């Protein structure tokens, strides 16, 4: 299990919530902010997750695949991530 996955488990984010978050990120990463607030994730934690994702994007994608994120969503997430790396 990678760092991001450990942190998400600590936050009690199951695969369903991760899929909801991925869906929100798919169209516009900034649109996911309201979903993050709805899930009760602090901005400090979001920044921590983003640092982890940027440091190791492949581990994040692997975790998302294990969570059952559809391939189409993963592809879109990869495209979004390329903009920030």
Buried (B, 14 or more C-beta within 10 A) or exposed (E): EBBBBEBBEEBEBEEEBBBBBBBBBBEEBEEBBEBBEEBEBEEEBBEBBBEBBEEBBEBBBBBBEEBEBBEEBBEBBBEBBEEEE
